Amino acid sequence: MDANWARSLFTVWVFISFILVLYIVFNRRNKKNYDDAANSIFENDDKESSEKDGR
């Protein structure tokens, strides 16, 4: 087994890992989690805002 064979196996492994990440990210079951994370910045928490104002 030479270095080129190991490089080829590593390339295939990285490609399969990339496809797996794409599948996880674009899976419909995870849509709610991503929507919640995207909208969390717009949620207003009165406790945090009053602490920042010094009230």
PyMOL Python script that loads the backbone (N, CA, C, O; Angstrom):
from pymol import cmd

cmd.read_pdbstr("""\
ATOM      1  N   MET A   1       0.856  -1.173   0.000  1.00  0.00           N
ATOM      2  CA  MET A   1       0.000   0.000   0.000  1.00  0.00           C
ATOM      3  C   MET A   1       0.902   1.237   0.000  1.00  0.00           C
ATOM      4  O   MET A   1       1.681   1.451   0.929  1.00  0.00           O
ATOM      5  N   ASP A   2       0.787   2.029  -1.037  1.00  0.00           N
ATOM      6  CA  ASP A   2       1.623   3.210  -1.137  1.00  0.00           C
ATOM      7  C   ASP A   2       0.848   4.450  -0.694  1.00  0.00           C
ATOM      8  O   ASP A   2      -0.318   4.362  -0.308  1.00  0.00           O
ATOM      9  N   ALA A   3       1.501   5.589  -0.754  1.00  0.00           N
ATOM     10  CA  ALA A   3       0.913   6.849  -0.282  1.00  0.00           C
ATOM     11  C   ALA A   3      -0.288   7.270  -1.127  1.00  0.00           C
ATOM     12  O   ALA A   3      -1.237   7.857  -0.606  1.00  0.00           O
ATOM     13  N   ASN A   4      -0.253   6.979  -2.413  1.00  0.00           N
ATOM     14  CA  ASN A   4      -1.374   7.360  -3.279  1.00  0.00           C
ATOM     15  C   ASN A   4      -2.654   6.611  -2.899  1.00  0.00           C
ATOM     16  O   ASN A   4      -3.745   7.178  -2.963  1.00  0.00           O
ATOM     17  N   TRP A   5      -2.526   5.349  -2.506  1.00  0.00           N
ATOM     18  CA  TRP A   5      -3.685   4.578  -2.078  1.00  0.00           C
ATOM     19  C   TRP A   5      -4.284   5.179  -0.802  1.00  0.00           C
ATOM     20  O   TRP A   5      -5.506   5.279  -0.685  1.00  0.00           O
ATOM     21  N   ALA A   6      -3.449   5.577   0.143  1.00  0.00           N
ATOM     22  CA  ALA A   6      -3.919   6.190   1.383  1.00  0.00           C
ATOM     23  C   ALA A   6      -4.581   7.537   1.097  1.00  0.00           C
ATOM     24  O   ALA A   6      -5.603   7.862   1.703  1.00  0.00           O
ATOM     25  N   ARG A   7      -4.018   8.314   0.192  1.00  0.00           N
ATOM     26  CA  ARG A   7      -4.616   9.599  -0.186  1.00  0.00           C
ATOM     27  C   ARG A   7      -5.985   9.403  -0.828  1.00  0.00           C
ATOM     28  O   ARG A   7      -6.914  10.171  -0.579  1.00  0.00           O
ATOM     29  N   SER A   8      -6.098   8.377  -1.647  1.00  0.00           N
ATOM     30  CA  SER A   8      -7.383   8.091  -2.288  1.00  0.00           C
ATOM     31  C   SER A   8      -8.432   7.697  -1.253  1.00  0.00           C
ATOM     32  O   SER A   8      -9.567   8.169  -1.311  1.00  0.00           O
ATOM     33  N   LEU A   9      -8.066   6.847  -0.320  1.00  0.00           N
ATOM     34  CA  LEU A   9      -9.002   6.453   0.729  1.00  0.00           C
ATOM     35  C   LEU A   9      -9.408   7.652   1.585  1.00  0.00           C
ATOM     36  O   LEU A   9     -10.576   7.785   1.952  1.00  0.00           O
ATOM     37  N   PHE A  10      -8.461   8.513   1.900  1.00  0.00           N
ATOM     38  CA  PHE A  10      -8.770   9.710   2.684  1.00  0.00           C
ATOM     39  C   PHE A  10      -9.727  10.623   1.919  1.00  0.00           C
ATOM     40  O   PHE A  10     -10.649  11.183   2.512  1.00  0.00           O
ATOM     41  N   THR A  11      -9.521  10.776   0.632  1.00  0.00           N
ATOM     42  CA  THR A  11     -10.405  11.614  -0.185  1.00  0.00           C
ATOM     43  C   THR A  11     -11.821  11.048  -0.212  1.00  0.00           C
ATOM     44  O   THR A  11     -12.788  11.800  -0.085  1.00  0.00           O
ATOM     45  N   VAL A  12     -11.952   9.763  -0.373  1.00  0.00           N
ATOM     46  CA  VAL A  12     -13.272   9.128  -0.367  1.00  0.00           C
ATOM     47  C   VAL A  12     -13.927   9.293   0.999  1.00  0.00           C
ATOM     48  O   VAL A  12     -15.123   9.574   1.075  1.00  0.00           O
ATOM     49  N   TRP A  13     -13.173   9.127   2.069  1.00  0.00           N
ATOM     50  CA  TRP A  13     -13.706   9.287   3.427  1.00  0.00           C
ATOM     51  C   TRP A  13     -14.194  10.714   3.663  1.00  0.00           C
ATOM     52  O   TRP A  13     -15.262  10.904   4.245  1.00  0.00           O
ATOM     53  N   VAL A  14     -13.439  11.720   3.225  1.00  0.00           N
ATOM     54  CA  VAL A  14     -13.847  13.115   3.380  1.00  0.00           C
ATOM     55  C   VAL A  14     -15.105  13.393   2.559  1.00  0.00           C
ATOM     56  O   VAL A  14     -15.997  14.099   3.029  1.00  0.00           O
ATOM     57  N   PHE A  15     -15.192  12.863   1.362  1.00  0.00           N
ATOM     58  CA  PHE A  15     -16.370  13.060   0.521  1.00  0.00           C
ATOM     59  C   PHE A  15     -17.611  12.443   1.163  1.00  0.00           C
ATOM     60  O   PHE A  15     -18.671  13.069   1.184  1.00  0.00           O
ATOM     61  N   ILE A  16     -17.493  11.239   1.680  1.00  0.00           N
ATOM     62  CA  ILE A  16     -18.623  10.584   2.337  1.00  0.00           C
ATOM     63  C   ILE A  16     -19.034  11.371   3.581  1.00  0.00           C
ATOM     64  O   ILE A  16     -20.227  11.514   3.849  1.00  0.00           O
ATOM     65  N   SER A  17     -18.082  11.875   4.333  1.00  0.00           N
ATOM     66  CA  SER A  17     -18.393  12.691   5.510  1.00  0.00           C
ATOM     67  C   SER A  17     -19.115  13.965   5.106  1.00  0.00           C
ATOM     68  O   SER A  17     -20.055  14.382   5.783  1.00  0.00           O
ATOM     69  N   PHE A  18     -18.697  14.582   4.028  1.00  0.00           N
ATOM     70  CA  PHE A  18     -19.339  15.798   3.532  1.00  0.00           C
ATOM     71  C   PHE A  18     -20.788  15.523   3.131  1.00  0.00           C
ATOM     72  O   PHE A  18     -21.682  16.304   3.460  1.00  0.00           O
ATOM     73  N   ILE A  19     -21.021  14.433   2.431  1.00  0.00           N
ATOM     74  CA  ILE A  19     -22.380  14.065   2.035  1.00  0.00           C
ATOM     75  C   ILE A  19     -23.233  13.791   3.275  1.00  0.00           C
ATOM     76  O   ILE A  19     -24.408  14.158   3.304  1.00  0.00           O
ATOM     77  N   LEU A  20     -22.668  13.162   4.283  1.00  0.00           N
ATOM     78  CA  LEU A  20     -23.396  12.899   5.522  1.00  0.00           C
ATOM     79  C   LEU A  20     -23.776  14.206   6.229  1.00  0.00           C
ATOM     80  O   LEU A  20     -24.891  14.332   6.735  1.00  0.00           O
ATOM     81  N   VAL A  21     -22.870  15.162   6.266  1.00  0.00           N
ATOM     82  CA  VAL A  21     -23.179  16.463   6.875  1.00  0.00           C
ATOM     83  C   VAL A  21     -24.287  17.158   6.103  1.00  0.00           C
ATOM     84  O   VAL A  21     -25.195  17.720   6.714  1.00  0.00           O
ATOM     85  N   LEU A  22     -24.238  17.136   4.793  1.00  0.00           N
ATOM     86  CA  LEU A  22     -25.304  17.735   3.990  1.00  0.00           C
ATOM     87  C   LEU A  22     -26.643  17.066   4.263  1.00  0.00           C
ATOM     88  O   LEU A  22     -27.666  17.744   4.356  1.00  0.00           O
ATOM     89  N   TYR A  23     -26.648  15.749   4.393  1.00  0.00           N
ATOM     90  CA  TYR A  23     -27.887  15.035   4.686  1.00  0.00           C
ATOM     91  C   TYR A  23     -28.455  15.448   6.046  1.00  0.00           C
ATOM     92  O   TYR A  23     -29.660  15.661   6.179  1.00  0.00           O
ATOM     93  N   ILE A  24     -27.601  15.559   7.036  1.00  0.00           N
ATOM     94  CA  ILE A  24     -28.058  15.946   8.371  1.00  0.00           C
ATOM     95  C   ILE A  24     -28.596  17.368   8.371  1.00  0.00           C
ATOM     96  O   ILE A  24     -29.631  17.639   8.981  1.00  0.00           O
ATOM     97  N   VAL A  25     -27.911  18.274   7.699  1.00  0.00           N
ATOM     98  CA  VAL A  25     -28.316  19.678   7.697  1.00  0.00           C
ATOM     99  C   VAL A  25     -29.639  19.862   6.958  1.00  0.00           C
ATOM    100  O   VAL A  25     -30.505  20.599   7.430  1.00  0.00           O
ATOM    101  N   PHE A  26     -29.810  19.221   5.831  1.00  0.00           N
ATOM    102  CA  PHE A  26     -30.996  19.437   5.012  1.00  0.00           C
ATOM    103  C   PHE A  26     -32.122  18.439   5.272  1.00  0.00           C
ATOM    104  O   PHE A  26     -33.103  18.405   4.530  1.00  0.00           O
ATOM    105  N   ASN A  27     -31.990  17.635   6.309  1.00  0.00           N
ATOM    106  CA  ASN A  27     -33.031  16.688   6.660  1.00  0.00           C
ATOM    107  C   ASN A  27     -34.253  17.441   7.205  1.00  0.00           C
ATOM    108  O   ASN A  27     -34.101  18.359   8.011  1.00  0.00           O
ATOM    109  N   ARG A  28     -35.430  17.070   6.781  1.00  0.00           N
ATOM    110  CA  ARG A  28     -36.657  17.775   7.174  1.00  0.00           C
ATOM    111  C   ARG A  28     -36.936  17.658   8.674  1.00  0.00           C
ATOM    112  O   ARG A  28     -37.579  18.542   9.241  1.00  0.00           O
ATOM    113  N   ARG A  29     -36.479  16.612   9.318  1.00  0.00           N
ATOM    114  CA  ARG A  29     -36.740  16.453  10.752  1.00  0.00           C
ATOM    115  C   ARG A  29     -36.010  17.511  11.569  1.00  0.00           C
ATOM    116  O   ARG A  29     -36.440  17.825  12.679  1.00  0.00           O
ATOM    117  N   ASN A  30     -34.923  18.067  11.056  1.00  0.00           N
ATOM    118  CA  ASN A  30     -34.154  19.067  11.784  1.00  0.00           C
ATOM    119  C   ASN A  30     -34.600  20.490  11.488  1.00  0.00           C
ATOM    120  O   ASN A  30     -34.039  21.431  12.049  1.00  0.00           O
ATOM    121  N   LYS A  31     -35.582  20.674  10.634  1.00  0.00           N
ATOM    122  CA  LYS A  31     -36.011  22.019  10.233  1.00  0.00           C
ATOM    123  C   LYS A  31     -36.481  22.840  11.421  1.00  0.00           C
ATOM    124  O   LYS A  31     -36.157  24.024  11.506  1.00  0.00           O
ATOM    125  N   LYS A  32     -37.230  22.252  12.337  1.00  0.00           N
ATOM    126  CA  LYS A  32     -37.732  22.990  13.493  1.00  0.00           C
ATOM    127  C   LYS A  32     -36.571  23.481  14.362  1.00  0.00           C
ATOM    128  O   LYS A  32     -36.605  24.611  14.850  1.00  0.00           O
ATOM    129  N   ASN A  33     -35.565  22.662  14.559  1.00  0.00           N
ATOM    130  CA  ASN A  33     -34.410  23.074  15.365  1.00  0.00           C
ATOM    131  C   ASN A  33     -33.696  24.262  14.740  1.00  0.00           C
ATOM    132  O   ASN A  33     -33.313  25.199  15.441  1.00  0.00           O
ATOM    133  N   TYR A  34     -33.516  24.224  13.434  1.00  0.00           N
ATOM    134  CA  TYR A  34     -32.833  25.321  12.753  1.00  0.00           C
ATOM    135  C   TYR A  34     -33.687  26.581  12.740  1.00  0.00           C
ATOM    136  O   TYR A  34     -33.160  27.686  12.867  1.00  0.00           O
ATOM    137  N   ASP A  35     -35.005  26.429  12.588  1.00  0.00           N
ATOM    138  CA  ASP A  35     -35.896  27.595  12.642  1.00  0.00           C
ATOM    139  C   ASP A  35     -35.875  28.231  14.027  1.00  0.00           C
ATOM    140  O   ASP A  35     -35.860  29.456  14.150  1.00  0.00           O
ATOM    141  N   ASP A  36     -35.875  27.403  15.068  1.00  0.00           N
ATOM    142  CA  ASP A  36     -35.805  27.936  16.434  1.00  0.00           C
ATOM    143  C   ASP A  36     -34.489  28.678  16.670  1.00  0.00           C
ATOM    144  O   ASP A  36     -34.476  29.740  17.291  1.00  0.00           O
ATOM    145  N   ALA A  37     -33.403  28.126  16.182  1.00  0.00           N
ATOM    146  CA  ALA A  37     -32.108  28.781  16.349  1.00  0.00           C
ATOM    147  C   ALA A  37     -32.037  30.090  15.568  1.00  0.00           C
ATOM    148  O   ALA A  37     -31.447  31.065  16.035  1.00  0.00           O
ATOM    149  N   ALA A  38     -32.636  30.111  14.386  1.00  0.00           N
ATOM    150  CA  ALA A  38     -32.605  31.326  13.564  1.00  0.00           C
ATOM    151  C   ALA A  38     -33.461  32.422  14.172  1.00  0.00           C
ATOM    152  O   ALA A  38     -33.117  33.600  14.075  1.00  0.00           O
ATOM    153  N   ASN A  39     -34.566  32.054  14.796  1.00  0.00           N
ATOM    154  CA  ASN A  39     -35.468  33.048  15.371  1.00  0.00           C
ATOM    155  C   ASN A  39     -35.116  33.422  16.800  1.00  0.00           C
ATOM    156  O   ASN A  39     -35.719  34.343  17.352  1.00  0.00           O
ATOM    157  N   SER A  40     -34.168  32.744  17.410  1.00  0.00           N
ATOM    158  CA  SER A  40     -33.829  33.026  18.803  1.00  0.00           C
ATOM    159  C   SER A  40     -33.246  34.429  18.979  1.00  0.00           C
ATOM    160  O   SER A  40     -33.357  35.016  20.055  1.00  0.00           O
ATOM    161  N   ILE A  41     -32.639  34.954  17.948  1.00  0.00           N
ATOM    162  CA  ILE A  41     -32.062  36.292  18.051  1.00  0.00           C
ATOM    163  C   ILE A  41     -33.154  37.357  18.137  1.00  0.00           C
ATOM    164  O   ILE A  41     -32.920  38.446  18.663  1.00  0.00           O
ATOM    165  N   PHE A  42     -34.337  37.051  17.627  1.00  0.00           N
ATOM    166  CA  PHE A  42     -35.429  38.019  17.633  1.00  0.00           C
ATOM    167  C   PHE A  42     -36.305  37.930  18.873  1.00  0.00           C
ATOM    168  O   PHE A  42     -37.141  38.801  19.115  1.00  0.00           O
ATOM    169  N   GLU A  43     -36.111  36.869  19.660  1.00  0.00           N
ATOM    170  CA  GLU A  43     -36.903  36.725  20.878  1.00  0.00           C
ATOM    171  C   GLU A  43     -36.445  37.756  21.894  1.00  0.00           C
ATOM    172  O   GLU A  43     -35.248  37.984  22.070  1.00  0.00           O
ATOM    173  N   ASN A  44     -37.400  38.368  22.553  1.00  0.00           N
ATOM    174  CA  ASN A  44     -37.102  39.429  23.493  1.00  0.00           C
ATOM    175  C   ASN A  44     -37.292  38.896  24.906  1.00  0.00           C
ATOM    176  O   ASN A  44     -38.377  38.441  25.266  1.00  0.00           O
ATOM    177  N   ASP A  45     -36.245  38.955  25.691  1.00  0.00           N
ATOM    178  CA  ASP A  45     -36.325  38.510  27.073  1.00  0.00           C
ATOM    179  C   ASP A  45     -36.241  39.751  27.960  1.00  0.00           C
ATOM    180  O   ASP A  45     -35.210  40.424  27.990  1.00  0.00           O
ATOM    181  N   ASP A  46     -37.325  40.057  28.683  1.00  0.00           N
ATOM    182  CA  ASP A  46     -37.380  41.271  29.482  1.00  0.00           C
ATOM    183  C   ASP A  46     -36.349  41.281  30.591  1.00  0.00           C
ATOM    184  O   ASP A  46     -35.833  42.343  30.941  1.00  0.00           O
ATOM    185  N   LYS A  47     -36.036  40.121  31.151  1.00  0.00           N
ATOM    186  CA  LYS A  47     -35.065  40.047  32.237  1.00  0.00           C
ATOM    187  C   LYS A  47     -33.685  40.487  31.764  1.00  0.00           C
ATOM    188  O   LYS A  47     -33.008  41.253  32.450  1.00  0.00           O
ATOM    189  N   GLU A  48     -33.270  40.013  30.606  1.00  0.00           N
ATOM    190  CA  GLU A  48     -31.948  40.368  30.094  1.00  0.00           C
ATOM    191  C   GLU A  48     -31.894  41.853  29.723  1.00  0.00           C
ATOM    192  O   GLU A  48     -30.893  42.519  29.989  1.00  0.00           O
ATOM    193  N   SER A  49     -32.949  42.371  29.118  1.00  0.00           N
ATOM    194  CA  SER A  49     -32.928  43.767  28.682  1.00  0.00           C
ATOM    195  C   SER A  49     -32.931  44.705  29.880  1.00  0.00           C
ATOM    196  O   SER A  49     -32.316  45.770  29.815  1.00  0.00           O
ATOM    197  N   SER A  50     -33.599  44.350  30.967  1.00  0.00           N
ATOM    198  CA  SER A  50     -33.616  45.225  32.135  1.00  0.00           C
ATOM    199  C   SER A  50     -32.275  45.200  32.847  1.00  0.00           C
ATOM    200  O   SER A  50     -31.879  46.202  33.442  1.00  0.00           O
ATOM    201  N   GLU A  51     -31.560  44.065  32.799  1.00  0.00           N
ATOM    202  CA  GLU A  51     -30.233  44.013  33.408  1.00  0.00           C
ATOM    203  C   GLU A  51     -29.238  44.854  32.614  1.00  0.00           C
ATOM    204  O   GLU A  51     -28.339  45.458  33.200  1.00  0.00           O
ATOM    205  N   LYS A  52     -29.381  44.900  31.325  1.00  0.00           N
ATOM    206  CA  LYS A  52     -28.476  45.687  30.499  1.00  0.00           C
ATOM    207  C   LYS A  52     -28.710  47.179  30.693  1.00  0.00           C
ATOM    208  O   LYS A  52     -27.773  47.973  30.608  1.00  0.00           O
ATOM    209  N   ASP A  53     -29.960  47.563  30.953  1.00  0.00           N
ATOM    210  CA  ASP A  53     -30.276  48.976  31.157  1.00  0.00           C
ATOM    211  C   ASP A  53     -29.920  49.451  32.552  1.00  0.00           C
ATOM    212  O   ASP A  53     -29.913  50.655  32.806  1.00  0.00           O
ATOM    213  N   GLY A  54     -29.623  48.536  33.462  1.00  0.00           N
ATOM    214  CA  GLY A  54     -29.254  48.887  34.821  1.00  0.00           C
ATOM    215  C   GLY A  54     -30.461  49.152  35.705  1.00  0.00           C
ATOM    216  O   GLY A  54     -30.340  49.821  36.731  1.00  0.00           O
ATOM    217  N   ARG A  55     -31.598  48.648  35.332  1.00  0.00           N
ATOM    218  CA  ARG A  55     -32.808  48.846  36.117  1.00  0.00           C
ATOM    219  C   ARG A  55     -33.062  47.722  37.068  1.00  0.00           C
ATOM    220  O   ARG A  55     -34.050  47.745  37.802  1.00  0.00           O
TER     221      ARG A  55
END
""", "prot")
cmd.dss("prot")
cmd.show_as("cartoon", "prot")
cmd.util.cbc("prot")
cmd.orient("prot")
